Amino acid sequence: MEPLLKDITTEGYWPLQGQVYCRLFDRYIDFSVEDTATIEYVERCATYLNALSDELIDRLCRACIRYCNSFLEQIGEPEKKFGEPRDVLKLIAPASLIVPNIEDLDEPVVHMELNCEWEIEHGMEWIIRDNRVLYVGAFNGEDPWGEYLDKEFWNYA
């Protein structure tokens, strides 16, 4: 079995960075932490990412499809058809897991930057917390601890 984390370093722009294994894409992706996250918290977030339920992954993929087809409609392109929700993952490449500073609840969160075939300039962002898909849309550097009770039109979660 592959190690969960590898190539961990404190050298570079982020206080702590390295690579994390992402089961959903079956590959290692970069991770970086904000100011105060610990390696233990990185491991908790990485474990959470790799333990997402099938139901949650399907909800996430349906949100990605909504984002994809809304964007294509906005630029006058035909929408894409997908046989299964997870087929959208073929058009997505994860760039990094962004590990936020720990908040009061100390719960793990998935905050990811991704590249997607349909929106090359801004890519995509995912925020998943408490077994809920909270944000899917263009990468805007959203707050992973935000409430997301009222969804803005650019949030496809």
PyMOL commands that place a pseudoatom at each C-alpha (Angstrom):
pseudoatom trace, name=CA, resn=MET, resi=1, chain=A, elem=C, hetatm=0, pos=[0.000, 0.000, 0.000]
pseudoatom trace, name=CA, resn=GLU, resi=2, chain=A, elem=C, hetatm=0, pos=[1.185, 3.496, -0.871]
pseudoatom trace, name=CA, resn=PRO, resi=3, chain=A, elem=C, hetatm=0, pos=[2.092, 5.833, 2.016]
pseudoatom trace, name=CA, resn=LEU, resi=4, chain=A, elem=C, hetatm=0, pos=[-0.551, 8.492, 2.631]
pseudoatom trace, name=CA, resn=LEU, resi=5, chain=A, elem=C, hetatm=0, pos=[1.958, 11.380, 2.657]
pseudoatom trace, name=CA, resn=LYS, resi=6, chain=A, elem=C, hetatm=0, pos=[5.373, 11.694, 1.054]
pseudoatom trace, name=CA, resn=ASP, resi=7, chain=A, elem=C, hetatm=0, pos=[8.024, 14.268, 0.143]
pseudoatom trace, name=CA, resn=ILE, resi=8, chain=A, elem=C, hetatm=0, pos=[7.127, 16.413, 3.154]
pseudoatom trace, name=CA, resn=THR, resi=9, chain=A, elem=C, hetatm=0, pos=[9.168, 19.583, 3.493]
pseudoatom trace, name=CA, resn=THR, resi=10, chain=A, elem=C, hetatm=0, pos=[9.192, 22.909, 5.282]
pseudoatom trace, name=CA, resn=GLU, resi=11, chain=A, elem=C, hetatm=0, pos=[11.239, 24.482, 2.473]
pseudoatom trace, name=CA, resn=GLY, resi=12, chain=A, elem=C, hetatm=0, pos=[9.435, 26.735, 0.018]
pseudoatom trace, name=CA, resn=TYR, resi=13, chain=A, elem=C, hetatm=0, pos=[6.512, 29.120, 0.030]
pseudoatom trace, name=CA, resn=TRP, resi=14, chain=A, elem=C, hetatm=0, pos=[4.199, 27.193, 2.392]
pseudoatom trace, name=CA, resn=PRO, resi=15, chain=A, elem=C, hetatm=0, pos=[5.078, 26.396, 6.024]
pseudoatom trace, name=CA, resn=LEU, resi=16, chain=A, elem=C, hetatm=0, pos=[4.526, 22.694, 5.270]
pseudoatom trace, name=CA, resn=GLN, resi=17, chain=A, elem=C, hetatm=0, pos=[4.051, 21.005, 1.924]
pseudoatom trace, name=CA, resn=GLY, resi=18, chain=A, elem=C, hetatm=0, pos=[4.448, 17.679, 0.198]
pseudoatom trace, name=CA, resn=GLN, resi=19, chain=A, elem=C, hetatm=0, pos=[2.329, 15.103, -1.577]
pseudoatom trace, name=CA, resn=VAL, resi=20, chain=A, elem=C, hetatm=0, pos=[-0.761, 13.205, -0.500]
pseudoatom trace, name=CA, resn=TYR, resi=21, chain=A, elem=C, hetatm=0, pos=[-2.210, 10.079, -2.060]
pseudoatom trace, name=CA, resn=CYS, resi=22, chain=A, elem=C, hetatm=0, pos=[-5.676, 10.745, -3.526]
pseudoatom trace, name=CA, resn=ARG, resi=23, chain=A, elem=C, hetatm=0, pos=[-7.678, 7.528, -3.965]
pseudoatom trace, name=CA, resn=LEU, resi=24, chain=A, elem=C, hetatm=0, pos=[-10.351, 9.232, -6.086]
pseudoatom trace, name=CA, resn=PHE, resi=25, chain=A, elem=C, hetatm=0, pos=[-7.782, 9.966, -8.811]
pseudoatom trace, name=CA, resn=ASP, resi=26, chain=A, elem=C, hetatm=0, pos=[-5.409, 7.114, -7.897]
pseudoatom trace, name=CA, resn=ARG, resi=27, chain=A, elem=C, hetatm=0, pos=[-2.343, 9.326, -7.745]
pseudoatom trace, name=CA, resn=TYR, resi=28, chain=A, elem=C, hetatm=0, pos=[-0.318, 11.627, -5.548]
pseudoatom trace, name=CA, resn=ILE, resi=29, chain=A, elem=C, hetatm=0, pos=[-1.170, 15.311, -5.538]
pseudoatom trace, name=CA, resn=ASP, resi=30, chain=A, elem=C, hetatm=0, pos=[0.498, 18.269, -3.895]
pseudoatom trace, name=CA, resn=PHE, resi=31, chain=A, elem=C, hetatm=0, pos=[-0.629, 19.482, -0.505]
pseudoatom trace, name=CA, resn=SER, resi=32, chain=A, elem=C, hetatm=0, pos=[0.169, 22.701, 1.274]
pseudoatom trace, name=CA, resn=VAL, resi=33, chain=A, elem=C, hetatm=0, pos=[-0.857, 24.037, 4.636]
pseudoatom trace, name=CA, resn=GLU, resi=34, chain=A, elem=C, hetatm=0, pos=[-1.852, 27.479, 5.717]
pseudoatom trace, name=CA, resn=ASP, resi=35, chain=A, elem=C, hetatm=0, pos=[-0.055, 29.026, 8.676]
pseudoatom trace, name=CA, resn=THR, resi=36, chain=A, elem=C, hetatm=0, pos=[-0.769, 26.790, 11.657]
pseudoatom trace, name=CA, resn=ALA, resi=37, chain=A, elem=C, hetatm=0, pos=[-1.955, 23.366, 10.465]
pseudoatom trace, name=CA, resn=THR, resi=38, chain=A, elem=C, hetatm=0, pos=[0.080, 20.462, 11.822]
pseudoatom trace, name=CA, resn=ILE, resi=39, chain=A, elem=C, hetatm=0, pos=[1.206, 17.298, 10.064]
pseudoatom trace, name=CA, resn=GLU, resi=40, chain=A, elem=C, hetatm=0, pos=[-1.313, 15.395, 12.194]
pseudoatom trace, name=CA, resn=TYR, resi=41, chain=A, elem=C, hetatm=0, pos=[-4.094, 17.592, 10.840]
pseudoatom trace, name=CA, resn=VAL, resi=42, chain=A, elem=C, hetatm=0, pos=[-2.800, 17.090, 7.280]
pseudoatom trace, name=CA, resn=GLU, resi=43, chain=A, elem=C, hetatm=0, pos=[-3.059, 13.336, 7.853]
pseudoatom trace, name=CA, resn=ARG, resi=44, chain=A, elem=C, hetatm=0, pos=[-6.631, 13.704, 9.169]
pseudoatom trace, name=CA, resn=CYS, resi=45, chain=A, elem=C, hetatm=0, pos=[-7.666, 15.753, 6.121]
pseudoatom trace, name=CA, resn=ALA, resi=46, chain=A, elem=C, hetatm=0, pos=[-5.942, 13.289, 3.764]
pseudoatom trace, name=CA, resn=THR, resi=47, chain=A, elem=C, hetatm=0, pos=[-7.620, 10.334, 5.470]
pseudoatom trace, name=CA, resn=TYR, resi=48, chain=A, elem=C, hetatm=0, pos=[-10.983, 12.111, 5.198]
pseudoatom trace, name=CA, resn=LEU, resi=49, chain=A, elem=C, hetatm=0, pos=[-10.387, 12.774, 1.482]
pseudoatom trace, name=CA, resn=ASN, resi=50, chain=A, elem=C, hetatm=0, pos=[-9.658, 9.112, 0.893]
pseudoatom trace, name=CA, resn=ALA, resi=51, chain=A, elem=C, hetatm=0, pos=[-12.671, 7.914, 2.896]
pseudoatom trace, name=CA, resn=LEU, resi=52, chain=A, elem=C, hetatm=0, pos=[-15.379, 9.915, 1.083]
pseudoatom trace, name=CA, resn=SER, resi=53, chain=A, elem=C, hetatm=0, pos=[-18.456, 7.751, 0.674]
pseudoatom trace, name=CA, resn=ASP, resi=54, chain=A, elem=C, hetatm=0, pos=[-19.669, 6.653, -2.740]
pseudoatom trace, name=CA, resn=GLU, resi=55, chain=A, elem=C, hetatm=0, pos=[-22.833, 8.702, -2.217]
pseudoatom trace, name=CA, resn=LEU, resi=56, chain=A, elem=C, hetatm=0, pos=[-20.822, 11.844, -1.426]
pseudoatom trace, name=CA, resn=ILE, resi=57, chain=A, elem=C, hetatm=0, pos=[-18.542, 11.302, -4.440]
pseudoatom trace, name=CA, resn=ASP, resi=58, chain=A, elem=C, hetatm=0, pos=[-21.593, 10.952, -6.679]
pseudoatom trace, name=CA, resn=ARG, resi=59, chain=A, elem=C, hetatm=0, pos=[-23.053, 14.210, -5.277]
pseudoatom trace, name=CA, resn=LEU, resi=60, chain=A, elem=C, hetatm=0, pos=[-19.695, 15.882, -5.870]
pseudoatom trace, name=CA, resn=CYS, resi=61, chain=A, elem=C, hetatm=0, pos=[-19.587, 14.611, -9.465]
pseudoatom trace, name=CA, resn=ARG, resi=62, chain=A, elem=C, hetatm=0, pos=[-23.136, 15.819, -10.173]
pseudoatom trace, name=CA, resn=ALA, resi=63, chain=A, elem=C, hetatm=0, pos=[-22.122, 19.272, -8.890]
pseudoatom trace, name=CA, resn=CYS, resi=64, chain=A, elem=C, hetatm=0, pos=[-19.095, 19.196, -11.225]
pseudoatom trace, name=CA, resn=ILE, resi=65, chain=A, elem=C, hetatm=0, pos=[-21.391, 18.356, -14.145]
pseudoatom trace, name=CA, resn=ARG, resi=66, chain=A, elem=C, hetatm=0, pos=[-23.658, 21.303, -13.263]
pseudoatom trace, name=CA, resn=TYR, resi=67, chain=A, elem=C, hetatm=0, pos=[-20.599, 23.571, -13.161]
pseudoatom trace, name=CA, resn=CYS, resi=68, chain=A, elem=C, hetatm=0, pos=[-19.291, 22.175, -16.448]
pseudoatom trace, name=CA, resn=ASN, resi=69, chain=A, elem=C, hetatm=0, pos=[-22.532, 22.583, -18.364]
pseudoatom trace, name=CA, resn=SER, resi=70, chain=A, elem=C, hetatm=0, pos=[-23.348, 25.986, -16.875]
pseudoatom trace, name=CA, resn=PHE, resi=71, chain=A, elem=C, hetatm=0, pos=[-19.927, 27.258, -17.914]
pseudoatom trace, name=CA, resn=LEU, resi=72, chain=A, elem=C, hetatm=0, pos=[-20.270, 25.780, -21.405]
pseudoatom trace, name=CA, resn=GLU, resi=73, chain=A, elem=C, hetatm=0, pos=[-23.698, 27.396, -21.764]
pseudoatom trace, name=CA, resn=GLN, resi=74, chain=A, elem=C, hetatm=0, pos=[-22.249, 30.779, -20.731]
pseudoatom trace, name=CA, resn=ILE, resi=75, chain=A, elem=C, hetatm=0, pos=[-19.617, 30.602, -23.481]
pseudoatom trace, name=CA, resn=GLY, resi=76, chain=A, elem=C, hetatm=0, pos=[-22.032, 29.296, -26.106]
pseudoatom trace, name=CA, resn=GLU, resi=77, chain=A, elem=C, hetatm=0, pos=[-20.701, 25.743, -26.274]
pseudoatom trace, name=CA, resn=PRO, resi=78, chain=A, elem=C, hetatm=0, pos=[-22.895, 22.633, -26.271]
pseudoatom trace, name=CA, resn=GLU, resi=79, chain=A, elem=C, hetatm=0, pos=[-23.303, 20.866, -22.934]
pseudoatom trace, name=CA, resn=LYS, resi=80, chain=A, elem=C, hetatm=0, pos=[-21.498, 17.614, -22.277]
pseudoatom trace, name=CA, resn=LYS, resi=81, chain=A, elem=C, hetatm=0, pos=[-23.368, 14.371, -21.732]
pseudoatom trace, name=CA, resn=PHE, resi=82, chain=A, elem=C, hetatm=0, pos=[-22.103, 11.881, -19.178]
pseudoatom trace, name=CA, resn=GLY, resi=83, chain=A, elem=C, hetatm=0, pos=[-23.208, 8.253, -18.982]
pseudoatom trace, name=CA, resn=GLU, resi=84, chain=A, elem=C, hetatm=0, pos=[-22.485, 8.098, -15.248]
pseudoatom trace, name=CA, resn=PRO, resi=85, chain=A, elem=C, hetatm=0, pos=[-21.775, 10.998, -12.860]
pseudoatom trace, name=CA, resn=ARG, resi=86, chain=A, elem=C, hetatm=0, pos=[-18.199, 9.807, -12.262]
pseudoatom trace, name=CA, resn=ASP, resi=87, chain=A, elem=C, hetatm=0, pos=[-17.428, 10.082, -15.979]
pseudoatom trace, name=CA, resn=VAL, resi=88, chain=A, elem=C, hetatm=0, pos=[-16.839, 13.799, -15.321]
pseudoatom trace, name=CA, resn=LEU, resi=89, chain=A, elem=C, hetatm=0, pos=[-13.690, 12.860, -13.379]
pseudoatom trace, name=CA, resn=LYS, resi=90, chain=A, elem=C, hetatm=0, pos=[-12.009, 12.092, -16.721]
pseudoatom trace, name=CA, resn=LEU, resi=91, chain=A, elem=C, hetatm=0, pos=[-12.118, 15.849, -17.434]
pseudoatom trace, name=CA, resn=ILE, resi=92, chain=A, elem=C, hetatm=0, pos=[-10.655, 16.836, -14.049]
pseudoatom trace, name=CA, resn=ALA, resi=93, chain=A, elem=C, hetatm=0, pos=[-7.085, 16.781, -12.757]
pseudoatom trace, name=CA, resn=PRO, resi=94, chain=A, elem=C, hetatm=0, pos=[-6.451, 17.580, -9.092]
pseudoatom trace, name=CA, resn=ALA, resi=95, chain=A, elem=C, hetatm=0, pos=[-3.818, 20.241, -8.515]
pseudoatom trace, name=CA, resn=SER, resi=96, chain=A, elem=C, hetatm=0, pos=[-3.568, 20.395, -4.725]
pseudoatom trace, name=CA, resn=LEU, resi=97, chain=A, elem=C, hetatm=0, pos=[-5.117, 19.753, -1.349]
pseudoatom trace, name=CA, resn=ILE, resi=98, chain=A, elem=C, hetatm=0, pos=[-5.107, 22.999, 0.612]
pseudoatom trace, name=CA, resn=VAL, resi=99, chain=A, elem=C, hetatm=0, pos=[-5.031, 22.251, 4.332]
pseudoatom trace, name=CA, resn=PRO, resi=100, chain=A, elem=C, hetatm=0, pos=[-6.547, 25.163, 6.249]
pseudoatom trace, name=CA, resn=ASN, resi=101, chain=A, elem=C, hetatm=0, pos=[-5.736, 26.421, 9.703]
pseudoatom trace, name=CA, resn=ILE, resi=102, chain=A, elem=C, hetatm=0, pos=[-7.538, 24.389, 12.332]
pseudoatom trace, name=CA, resn=GLU, resi=103, chain=A, elem=C, hetatm=0, pos=[-10.757, 25.984, 13.588]
pseudoatom trace, name=CA, resn=ASP, resi=104, chain=A, elem=C, hetatm=0, pos=[-12.526, 25.360, 16.903]
pseudoatom trace, name=CA, resn=LEU, resi=105, chain=A, elem=C, hetatm=0, pos=[-14.184, 22.139, 15.785]
pseudoatom trace, name=CA, resn=ASP, resi=106, chain=A, elem=C, hetatm=0, pos=[-10.903, 20.630, 14.607]
pseudoatom trace, name=CA, resn=GLU, resi=107, chain=A, elem=C, hetatm=0, pos=[-12.795, 18.619, 11.989]
pseudoatom trace, name=CA, resn=PRO, resi=108, chain=A, elem=C, hetatm=0, pos=[-11.112, 17.472, 8.793]
pseudoatom trace, name=CA, resn=VAL, resi=109, chain=A, elem=C, hetatm=0, pos=[-11.963, 19.307, 5.602]
pseudoatom trace, name=CA, resn=VAL, resi=110, chain=A, elem=C, hetatm=0, pos=[-11.294, 18.716, 1.919]
pseudoatom trace, name=CA, resn=HIS, resi=111, chain=A, elem=C, hetatm=0, pos=[-10.344, 21.973, 0.207]
pseudoatom trace, name=CA, resn=MET, resi=112, chain=A, elem=C, hetatm=0, pos=[-8.977, 21.298, -3.241]
pseudoatom trace, name=CA, resn=GLU, resi=113, chain=A, elem=C, hetatm=0, pos=[-7.802, 23.200, -6.270]
pseudoatom trace, name=CA, resn=LEU, resi=114, chain=A, elem=C, hetatm=0, pos=[-8.382, 21.294, -9.507]
pseudoatom trace, name=CA, resn=ASN, resi=115, chain=A, elem=C, hetatm=0, pos=[-7.878, 21.765, -13.205]
pseudoatom trace, name=CA, resn=CYS, resi=116, chain=A, elem=C, hetatm=0, pos=[-10.806, 21.016, -15.471]
pseudoatom trace, name=CA, resn=GLU, resi=117, chain=A, elem=C, hetatm=0, pos=[-11.081, 20.680, -19.213]
pseudoatom trace, name=CA, resn=TRP, resi=118, chain=A, elem=C, hetatm=0, pos=[-13.950, 23.163, -19.579]
pseudoatom trace, name=CA, resn=GLU, resi=119, chain=A, elem=C, hetatm=0, pos=[-12.527, 26.097, -17.536]
pseudoatom trace, name=CA, resn=ILE, resi=120, chain=A, elem=C, hetatm=0, pos=[-8.808, 26.231, -18.144]
pseudoatom trace, name=CA, resn=GLU, resi=121, chain=A, elem=C, hetatm=0, pos=[-8.276, 29.768, -16.832]
pseudoatom trace, name=CA, resn=HIS, resi=122, chain=A, elem=C, hetatm=0, pos=[-9.883, 29.515, -13.366]
pseudoatom trace, name=CA, resn=GLY, resi=123, chain=A, elem=C, hetatm=0, pos=[-10.052, 25.771, -12.841]
pseudoatom trace, name=CA, resn=MET, resi=124, chain=A, elem=C, hetatm=0, pos=[-12.244, 24.434, -10.087]
pseudoatom trace, name=CA, resn=GLU, resi=125, chain=A, elem=C, hetatm=0, pos=[-12.459, 24.391, -6.317]
pseudoatom trace, name=CA, resn=TRP, resi=126, chain=A, elem=C, hetatm=0, pos=[-14.050, 21.849, -3.978]
pseudoatom trace, name=CA, resn=ILE, resi=127, chain=A, elem=C, hetatm=0, pos=[-14.920, 22.250, -0.321]
pseudoatom trace, name=CA, resn=ILE, resi=128, chain=A, elem=C, hetatm=0, pos=[-16.241, 19.216, 1.528]
pseudoatom trace, name=CA, resn=ARG, resi=129, chain=A, elem=C, hetatm=0, pos=[-16.842, 19.218, 5.268]
pseudoatom trace, name=CA, resn=ASP, resi=130, chain=A, elem=C, hetatm=0, pos=[-19.018, 17.252, 7.663]
pseudoatom trace, name=CA, resn=ASN, resi=131, chain=A, elem=C, hetatm=0, pos=[-19.921, 14.811, 4.861]
pseudoatom trace, name=CA, resn=ARG, resi=132, chain=A, elem=C, hetatm=0, pos=[-21.433, 17.637, 2.809]
pseudoatom trace, name=CA, resn=VAL, resi=133, chain=A, elem=C, hetatm=0, pos=[-20.368, 19.083, -0.510]
pseudoatom trace, name=CA, resn=LEU, resi=134, chain=A, elem=C, hetatm=0, pos=[-20.303, 22.787, 0.358]
pseudoatom trace, name=CA, resn=TYR, resi=135, chain=A, elem=C, hetatm=0, pos=[-18.691, 24.419, -2.654]
pseudoatom trace, name=CA, resn=VAL, resi=136, chain=A, elem=C, hetatm=0, pos=[-18.037, 23.408, -6.258]
pseudoatom trace, name=CA, resn=GLY, resi=137, chain=A, elem=C, hetatm=0, pos=[-17.210, 26.099, -8.788]
pseudoatom trace, name=CA, resn=ALA, resi=138, chain=A, elem=C, hetatm=0, pos=[-14.437, 28.217, -10.218]
pseudoatom trace, name=CA, resn=PHE, resi=139, chain=A, elem=C, hetatm=0, pos=[-11.384, 28.523, -7.991]
pseudoatom trace, name=CA, resn=ASN, resi=140, chain=A, elem=C, hetatm=0, pos=[-11.893, 31.668, -5.936]
pseudoatom trace, name=CA, resn=GLY, resi=141, chain=A, elem=C, hetatm=0, pos=[-9.997, 30.789, -2.764]
pseudoatom trace, name=CA, resn=GLU, resi=142, chain=A, elem=C, hetatm=0, pos=[-13.229, 30.231, -0.835]
pseudoatom trace, name=CA, resn=ASP, resi=143, chain=A, elem=C, hetatm=0, pos=[-13.202, 29.910, 2.954]
pseudoatom trace, name=CA, resn=PRO, resi=144, chain=A, elem=C, hetatm=0, pos=[-13.299, 26.201, 3.866]
pseudoatom trace, name=CA, resn=TRP, resi=145, chain=A, elem=C, hetatm=0, pos=[-14.886, 27.149, 7.206]
pseudoatom trace, name=CA, resn=GLY, resi=146, chain=A, elem=C, hetatm=0, pos=[-17.689, 29.215, 5.620]
pseudoatom trace, name=CA, resn=GLU, resi=147, chain=A, elem=C, hetatm=0, pos=[-21.328, 28.391, 6.293]
pseudoatom trace, name=CA, resn=TYR, resi=148, chain=A, elem=C, hetatm=0, pos=[-22.562, 28.031, 2.684]
pseudoatom trace, name=CA, resn=LEU, resi=149, chain=A, elem=C, hetatm=0, pos=[-26.180, 27.989, 3.887]
pseudoatom trace, name=CA, resn=ASP, resi=150, chain=A, elem=C, hetatm=0, pos=[-27.345, 30.149, 1.001]
pseudoatom trace, name=CA, resn=LYS, resi=151, chain=A, elem=C, hetatm=0, pos=[-25.760, 29.042, -2.248]
pseudoatom trace, name=CA, resn=GLU, resi=152, chain=A, elem=C, hetatm=0, pos=[-24.689, 31.784, -4.600]
pseudoatom trace, name=CA, resn=PHE, resi=153, chain=A, elem=C, hetatm=0, pos=[-25.376, 31.204, -8.299]
pseudoatom trace, name=CA, resn=TRP, resi=154, chain=A, elem=C, hetatm=0, pos=[-21.705, 30.385, -8.904]
pseudoatom trace, name=CA, resn=ASN, resi=155, chain=A, elem=C, hetatm=0, pos=[-21.712, 27.601, -6.297]
pseudoatom trace, name=CA, resn=TYR, resi=156, chain=A, elem=C, hetatm=0, pos=[-22.846, 24.371, -7.947]
pseudoatom trace, name=CA, resn=ALA, resi=157, chain=A, elem=C, hetatm=0, pos=[-22.798, 22.247, -4.767]
for i in range(1, 157): cmd.bond("trace and resi %d" % i, "trace and resi %d" % (i + 1))
show_as sticks, trace
zoom trace
